[in-house]
Structure formats: structure tokens, C-alpha cells
Amino acid sequence: MIREFGVLPDGTQVQEVTLKKGALEAAVLTYGAIIRDLKVDGQTVVLGFENLKDYLDHPVYFGAVAGRCANRIAGGLMTINGTAYQLDRNEAGETHLHGGSAGYSNRIWTIEQHDKASVLLKLVSEDGDMGYPGRVEALVRYTLTGAGALRIKMTATTDKVTPVNLTQHSYFNLDGSRDVLDHTVEIAAESYLPVDDRLIPVGEIRQVAWTPYDFQNGRKLRRKAGEEGVVFDHNFCLSAEPRDVVEFAAAVEDGAGERRMEVWTTEPGLQLYDAAGLDISVPGLDGRIYGPHAGLCLEAQRWPDGVNRNDFPPVLLQPGETYSHVTEYRFS
């Protein structure tokens, strides 16, 4: 089912597509390719808004596809084949974040195909968009499977060498509680990327063992004694390069252990963000107020600032090649 969801200030219509399969139901917007709502057995498990104005007034990437390059690029600067590019610096005027101030998360995607359980969305990003070289055509397909999963397939092509790193930026809360600090998180990574005060990786690949970032056997997000200053907004290193098939990356269980979500992905990195800085003044889905830690993000991705790091997994897309990214959120 497709309905009109709202109108942008320039008069552009925003549509919403409703998908349903088994225990899952999803509402997807053409604005930002946003997953506005995702229900499992009738329980909303993501953060979102009931109207378009709140998405425009509170651009925190709820449910959106971030691109052309998700996460952060230091100083918004990159050099490709000897040519320097200055990208839009949309974070404190210093950092390029999630594709810039007019990134894929706040653009209109077109509906290419849809049925009861899936929708295919397309976006064309022209040469020079937010400072990036090359014209990129991106496709995102959301599919609800009979096995109780939300499957996301993203592809992209380009006519010039350019970085492409798309991610799905949903905030999850599996039980509707005020915060997710008692959710248990497991991440299948032996290492992570320490960051500086701008949340840019410093270059070190550090082992998680004996640190607060060891989620290998599962731990609650609630800080332990001595961890009061710990920030969870880091990339966890799943592999050295993208995989051909999805592999287990992470799992989350609600505080009571009654609902579980697993993340399976082809991507080499996973960003854990526990929304410590979230503070939304208007009600969200089901009338909830979203304060600090109201949800958590598990963003499958190429590693942050990878365009400036030769020792990180490759992020450049070449003409004639196809960027491909598959992530599944599996519920039980």
C-alpha cells in the first residue's frame, strides 16, 4: 500500500509504502529511504516519527539510508588519484558526516518496484554532489522475509572513481522501554577503531579484549563501575574486506531476554552508537519521548574515513564496477 505522507517545503510529495510479511510490518518513506516504523508481532522496534515535519526539524537519521559516504571523513577532505576534494562539512563546520547536509538521508528516492513484502528505491546523485566526484546511481531494496527478517540490499554504480559507503541508520529498541541500557549486545569483532575527540579513527586497530568495547560474549550497554566516561560510537572491525555472503555480525536482546535481533551482513565494519546524545522534544512513535539512550544503532558499513586510510578496507568504487551491500536484521 502507498499513501501520501507529507509535502516538503519545495512542494515535493513524500510517499510511504507499507510492507507486511508474517510477523513483520514496515513503513518506508521515499524521503531518505527511511524505515519509519518496523513492527515485530505488533511491537514497534525502531524509533521514528508520525509526521514529516518532525523528520525535517530533527535530522538525527532515524531509519534513513546514509550516503554517499556514511560515517565521518576527517575535515571533509579526500584525495583520489592525486586530485583533492573538499566535501561539505556539516558537523560543527569541520567534519563530513553521513554524506553532508544534503546527503542521501534527506533526499527523495523514487519507487521503482514494490509488492506486499518489498520495495525498491532509487536515487541519482550527480557529479559534484556535496563535493563528491562522479554521477552515482544507488538502489536500495527492503524485503520482509518469511523467516522473520528485514533484508536490505544496496547497490550503486558510478561514472568516475568515487567513495561509496551506504548504511541503514535505524535506531532499535526491542521492548519499548525508556532506554536500551539493559539491552544485551553481542558483536562478533575482536578489534575496534579508537577515535579522537571528533570521533575520527586515529588509525590504530585495537583489540577489544580487556576493554569496555569487548562485546564478544555479550554485555549490557549500561556502564559498569569505572566506565562512566565511556562512549559507544565506534566502528567494530568484522573483517578486512567486504564478504560475498552475509555473515553473523551482532545480536541484541531486550532487558527481559524475550526478543532477539541478529545482524548479518556482507560489510567489514559495524558502528555501534547507543544514542547517548539523543534528546528529542516532540513525541515519536506510540507517543514516546526519545531521550538519551532511547535506541541503539548497529550500522553495517565500510570503516570510517576509509577514503583517507590505505590500511582500511577499500571504499572507492570504480566505473564499470558495482557496489554491493547486504544486511539482514533477523528477529526471533
C-alpha positions as CSV (number, residue, x, y, z in Angstrom):
1,M,0.0,0.0,0.0
2,I,1.2,3.5,-0.8
3,R,0.0,6.7,0.8
4,E,0.9,10.3,0.8
5,F,2.9,11.1,3.9
6,G,3.6,14.8,3.6
7,V,5.0,17.6,1.4
8,L,8.5,19.1,1.5
9,P,8.8,22.9,1.7
10,D,9.6,23.0,-2.1
11,G,6.3,21.2,-2.8
12,T,7.7,17.7,-3.4
13,Q,5.4,14.9,-2.3
14,V,6.7,12.3,0.2
15,Q,5.2,8.8,-0.1
16,E,5.0,5.9,2.4
17,V,5.0,2.3,1.4
18,T,3.6,-0.3,3.8
19,L,5.1,-3.8,3.7
20,K,3.9,-6.9,5.5
21,K,5.1,-10.5,5.8
22,G,4.3,-12.9,8.6
23,A,5.1,-11.3,11.9
24,L,6.8,-8.2,10.4
25,E,5.3,-5.0,9.2
26,A,7.3,-2.0,7.9
27,A,6.6,1.6,6.8
28,V,9.1,3.0,4.3
29,L,9.3,6.6,3.2
30,T,10.6,7.9,-0.1
31,Y,12.3,10.7,1.9
32,G,15.7,9.4,2.9
33,A,14.6,5.8,2.1
34,I,13.6,6.0,5.8
35,I,12.3,2.9,7.7
36,R,9.7,5.0,9.6
37,D,8.3,2.1,11.5
38,L,9.1,-1.6,11.9
39,K,6.8,-3.9,13.9
40,V,7.5,-7.4,15.1
41,D,4.3,-9.2,16.3
42,G,2.8,-5.7,16.7
43,Q,5.6,-4.3,18.8
44,T,7.4,-1.3,17.3
45,V,11.2,-2.0,17.5
46,V,12.6,1.2,15.9
47,L,12.5,5.0,16.7
48,G,10.6,7.2,14.3
49,F,8.0,10.0,13.9
50,E,4.4,10.2,12.9
51,N,4.8,13.2,10.5
52,L,7.2,14.6,8.0
53,K,7.8,17.9,9.9
54,D,9.4,16.1,12.8
55,Y,11.8,14.4,10.5
56,L,12.7,17.8,9.0
57,D,13.0,19.5,12.4
58,H,15.0,16.7,14.0
59,P,17.6,15.4,11.5
60,V,19.0,12.6,13.6
61,Y,18.9,10.0,10.7
62,F,16.1,7.9,12.2
63,G,15.8,4.9,9.9
64,A,17.5,6.6,7.0
65,V,20.0,5.5,4.4
66,A,23.2,7.5,4.9
67,G,25.4,8.2,1.9
68,R,27.2,8.8,-0.5
69,C,29.7,8.0,2.2
70,A,28.3,7.1,5.7
71,N,30.0,8.0,8.9
72,R,32.8,10.6,9.1
73,I,35.5,11.9,6.8
74,A,38.2,14.0,8.6
75,G,37.9,17.7,7.7
76,G,35.7,16.7,4.8
77,L,38.9,16.2,2.8
78,M,40.0,13.4,0.5
79,T,42.4,12.9,-2.4
80,I,41.7,10.5,-5.2
81,N,44.3,9.8,-7.9
82,G,46.2,13.0,-6.9
83,T,43.1,15.2,-7.0
84,A,42.0,16.8,-3.8
85,Y,38.3,17.2,-3.0
86,Q,36.6,19.3,-0.3
87,L,33.4,17.8,0.8
88,D,30.5,19.5,2.6
89,R,31.5,20.0,6.3
90,N,28.1,19.5,8.1
91,E,29.3,18.6,11.6
92,A,30.4,21.6,13.6
93,G,31.8,23.0,10.3
94,E,34.7,20.7,10.5
95,T,33.7,17.1,9.7
96,H,31.9,15.5,6.8
97,L,29.2,13.3,8.3
98,H,26.8,10.8,6.5
99,G,27.2,12.3,3.1
100,G,26.8,16.0,4.1
101,S,23.9,18.4,4.8
102,A,22.1,17.2,1.7
103,G,23.1,13.6,1.8
104,Y,21.0,10.6,0.8
105,S,19.2,10.6,4.1
106,N,17.3,13.8,3.3
107,R,16.7,13.3,-0.4
108,I,13.7,12.0,-2.3
109,W,14.1,8.4,-3.6
110,T,11.8,7.1,-6.4
111,I,9.8,3.9,-6.1
112,E,11.0,1.6,-8.9
113,Q,9.1,-1.5,-7.8
114,H,7.0,-2.7,-4.9
115,D,4.8,-5.6,-3.8
116,K,3.3,-6.6,-0.4
117,A,6.6,-7.5,1.1
118,S,9.3,-5.5,-0.7
119,V,10.1,-2.1,-2.2
120,L,12.9,-1.0,-4.5
121,L,14.0,2.7,-4.2
122,K,16.4,4.6,-6.5
123,L,18.4,7.8,-6.1
124,V,20.6,9.6,-8.6
125,S,23.5,11.6,-7.1
126,E,25.0,13.9,-9.7
127,D,28.7,14.7,-10.2
128,G,29.8,17.3,-7.7
129,D,27.0,16.4,-5.2
130,M,28.2,17.5,-1.7
131,G,31.7,17.8,-3.3
132,Y,32.0,14.2,-4.5
133,P,33.2,13.3,-8.0
134,G,31.1,11.2,-10.3
135,R,27.5,10.5,-11.0
136,V,26.2,7.7,-8.8
137,E,23.0,5.7,-9.2
138,A,22.0,4.0,-6.0
139,L,19.4,1.3,-5.4
140,V,18.0,0.1,-2.1
141,R,15.7,-2.8,-1.8
142,Y,13.9,-3.6,1.5
143,T,12.4,-7.1,1.8
144,L,10.5,-8.7,4.6
145,T,11.2,-12.4,4.5
146,G,9.1,-15.3,5.7
147,A,11.9,-16.2,8.1
148,G,11.2,-13.1,10.1
149,A,14.0,-10.8,8.7
150,L,14.3,-7.4,7.2
151,R,16.7,-7.8,4.3
152,I,18.4,-4.7,2.9
153,K,20.3,-4.8,-0.4
154,M,22.1,-1.7,-1.6
155,T,23.9,-1.3,-4.9
156,A,25.5,1.6,-6.7
157,T,27.3,2.4,-9.9
158,T,29.4,5.4,-10.9
159,D,31.0,7.1,-14.0
160,K,34.0,8.4,-12.1
161,V,36.1,7.0,-9.2
162,T,34.4,7.9,-6.0
163,P,33.9,6.6,-2.5
164,V,30.6,4.8,-1.8
165,N,29.7,3.6,1.6
166,L,26.0,3.2,2.3
167,T,24.4,2.2,5.6
168,Q,21.0,1.8,7.2
169,H,20.7,4.0,10.2
170,S,17.7,2.7,12.2
171,Y,17.7,3.1,16.0
172,F,16.4,-0.1,17.6
173,N,14.6,-0.5,20.9
174,L,13.2,-4.1,21.2
175,D,10.8,-3.7,24.1
176,G,9.7,0.0,24.0
177,S,11.5,0.8,27.3
178,R,12.6,4.3,28.1
179,D,16.2,3.4,27.3
180,V,18.2,0.5,25.9
181,L,20.8,0.4,28.7
182,D,19.6,-3.0,29.8
183,H,19.6,-4.4,26.3
184,T,22.4,-7.0,25.9
185,V,24.6,-6.6,22.8
186,E,26.9,-9.1,21.3
187,I,29.4,-8.1,18.5
188,A,31.5,-10.7,16.6
189,A,34.6,-8.5,16.5
190,E,38.0,-8.9,18.1
191,S,39.0,-5.3,17.4
192,Y,37.6,-1.8,17.1
193,L,38.8,1.6,16.0
194,P,39.7,4.1,18.7
195,V,38.7,7.7,17.8
196,D,39.8,11.3,18.6
197,D,37.6,14.0,20.1
198,R,35.9,14.5,16.6
199,L,35.1,10.8,16.5
200,I,37.5,10.2,13.7
201,P,39.5,7.0,13.8
202,V,43.1,7.7,14.9
203,G,44.4,4.9,12.8
204,E,45.0,2.2,15.4
205,I,43.2,-1.1,15.2
206,R,42.9,-2.0,18.9
207,Q,41.9,-5.4,20.4
208,V,38.6,-5.3,22.3
209,A,39.9,-7.8,25.0
210,W,40.1,-6.3,28.5
211,T,38.3,-3.1,27.3
212,P,34.7,-1.8,27.7
213,Y,34.4,-2.5,24.0
214,D,34.5,-6.3,24.3
215,F,31.0,-7.4,23.2
216,Q,32.2,-10.8,22.0
217,N,30.3,-12.7,24.7
218,G,27.5,-10.1,25.1
219,R,27.2,-7.3,27.6
220,K,24.7,-4.7,28.6
221,L,25.0,-1.2,27.4
222,R,24.7,0.1,30.9
223,R,28.1,1.3,32.1
224,K,29.9,-0.6,34.7
225,A,31.8,0.9,37.6
226,G,34.7,2.8,36.3
227,E,33.1,3.2,32.8
228,E,31.3,6.4,33.4
229,G,33.1,8.3,30.7
230,V,33.0,5.5,28.1
231,V,31.4,6.5,24.7
232,F,29.8,3.9,22.5
233,D,30.1,5.4,19.0
234,H,32.8,3.3,17.3
235,N,33.4,1.0,14.4
236,F,33.9,-2.6,15.2
237,C,36.2,-4.5,12.7
238,L,34.4,-7.6,11.4
239,S,36.7,-8.4,8.5
240,A,39.4,-6.9,6.4
241,E,37.2,-6.5,3.3
242,P,33.6,-6.9,2.3
243,R,32.3,-10.5,2.1
244,D,30.4,-12.2,-0.8
245,V,27.6,-13.5,1.5
246,V,26.1,-12.3,4.8
247,E,27.8,-13.4,8.0
248,F,26.8,-13.0,11.6
249,A,27.9,-9.6,13.0
250,A,25.9,-8.9,16.1
251,A,22.9,-9.7,18.3
252,V,20.7,-7.7,20.6
253,E,18.3,-8.9,23.3
254,D,15.9,-6.8,25.2
255,G,16.2,-6.4,29.0
256,A,13.9,-9.4,29.7
257,G,15.5,-11.6,27.1
258,E,12.2,-12.1,25.3
259,R,13.1,-10.6,21.9
260,R,16.3,-11.1,20.0
261,M,17.6,-9.4,16.8
262,E,20.6,-10.6,14.9
263,V,22.6,-8.6,12.4
264,W,24.0,-10.5,9.4
265,T,26.0,-8.5,6.8
266,T,28.5,-8.5,4.0
267,E,30.1,-5.4,5.3
268,P,33.5,-5.3,7.1
269,G,32.5,-2.9,9.8
270,L,29.7,-2.3,12.2
271,Q,29.2,1.0,14.0
272,L,27.6,0.8,17.5
273,Y,26.0,4.0,18.6
274,D,24.0,4.0,21.8
275,A,22.3,7.4,21.2
276,A,23.8,8.9,24.3
277,G,23.3,12.4,22.8
278,L,19.7,11.9,21.8
279,D,17.2,14.5,23.1
280,I,14.1,14.9,21.0
281,S,11.4,17.3,22.3
282,V,8.5,16.0,20.4
283,P,6.7,12.6,20.8
284,G,7.7,9.8,18.5
285,L,6.0,6.6,17.6
286,D,3.4,5.5,20.1
287,G,3.8,8.9,21.8
288,R,7.2,8.1,23.2
289,I,9.7,10.8,24.1
290,Y,13.2,9.9,22.9
291,G,15.8,10.9,25.4
292,P,19.4,9.7,25.8
293,H,19.9,6.0,25.0
294,A,16.3,5.7,23.7
295,G,17.6,3.4,21.0
296,L,20.8,1.9,19.6
297,C,22.2,1.8,16.1
298,L,24.1,-1.1,14.5
299,E,25.3,0.4,11.2
300,A,26.9,-2.1,8.8
301,Q,29.5,-0.2,6.8
302,R,33.0,0.2,5.4
303,W,35.3,1.6,8.0
304,P,35.0,5.4,8.8
305,D,37.4,7.8,7.0
306,G,38.4,4.8,4.9
307,V,39.0,7.0,1.8
308,N,42.0,8.5,3.7
309,R,43.4,5.2,5.1
310,N,45.2,2.8,2.8
311,D,45.2,0.2,5.6
312,F,41.4,0.2,5.9
313,P,39.1,-1.9,3.7
314,P,38.7,-0.3,0.2
315,V,35.9,2.3,-0.2
316,L,36.5,3.6,-3.7
317,L,34.1,2.5,-6.4
318,Q,35.4,2.3,-10.0
319,P,33.5,2.9,-13.2
320,G,32.2,-0.4,-14.5
321,E,32.1,-2.0,-11.0
322,T,29.0,-2.3,-8.8
323,Y,29.0,-1.5,-5.1
324,S,27.0,-4.2,-3.3
325,H,26.0,-4.3,0.4
326,V,23.5,-6.7,2.0
327,T,22.4,-6.5,5.6
328,E,19.7,-8.6,7.4
329,Y,18.1,-7.8,10.7
330,R,16.7,-11.2,11.9
331,F,14.1,-11.3,14.6
332,S,13.1,-14.1,17.0
